[in-house]
């Protein structure tokens, strides 16, 4: 699952509950990126809307595959995104602790 020594990862966060803001992004370093979101270290969407929890992620073999999947998911409805999260994480637990 590497591309030039870097892992291509997809991650999806949510704010406070299922009715909160959803954020979808791609990163090559999931632990670092989630830490940045949790601590609101970078200005932008996740800081503004309080996206602090990792509720779903996928690993991809290369960044192009991750970006293609991101576009596919972003093109879907909110209900599909919630279903995707619920199928892997039915109680919407924060998955960050499993990464550290």
N, C-alpha and C positions, 0 to 999 in steps of 0.2 A: 504494500500500500504506500509506495513511495514514488516520488517524482523528483529526481535529482537530490535525493536525501531529505526532501521535505514532504510532509504528509498533507495531502489535500483533504480538507474536511468541510462538511456542510454543517451548519448549526442553526438552530431555531430557538429563540428565547420568547418568553412572554413576560408581561408585567406582573400584576398581582393575582389574576385569576383568569379563567377561561374567557371572560368577557373583556379582558384587558388587551393591550396592544401586543401584536405579534411582530417579531423581527426575524428576518431570515438573512443570513449572510454566509460568505465563504471565507475560510481562513486556512493558513498553512500551520498554525499553531493554536490549537483549540484551548489549551489551558491558559495560555497568555491572554488570548482574546477574551475569554470568559471573565478572567480576573479584571481586565480593563473595563468590561461592562459592569460587573458587580460593584466596582469601586468608583464608577463614573469618572474614570481617569481621562477620558477623551470627550470633548464636546461633540454634540451631534444627536442623532435620533435616539439612541438607546439611553443617553443621559437625560434628554428632554422628556421622554415618555416612561422612564423608570423601568426599562427592561433589564432585569437583574438575574433572572433565573434561566438556567439551561434546562429545557424540558424535552429536547429531542435533538439528535444529531445523526449524521450518516458519515461514513468514511468512504472516500473514493480513491481510486488508484492514480488519478492525475487531475490536475486543476481544470482542464477543459471539460472533463466528465462532471466535475463538481459544479462548474458554472452552468453547464447545460441543464443539470438537474435543478439548480436554483431557479433558472428561468421557467422550467416546467412547473415547479411548485408555486412560484410567484404568479404565474398565469392562472392558477386554479382559484377556486372560491375559498372564502374563509372557512366554510363548513368542511371542505376537503382538508385544509390545513389542520383544523381541530381534530378531524378524524385520523389524520396521520399521526399526530401527537398521541391521541388516545389509544391507538392500536399498540404503540410501544410503551407508553407511560400513562396508563388509565387514570391514575390519581394525580397526575401532573406534579410529581415530586421533582425537586431541584436535583439534577443529575451531576452538578458540579463536584460534590463530595466524592463521587465515584471516580472522578478523574485525578484527584489529588492524592 
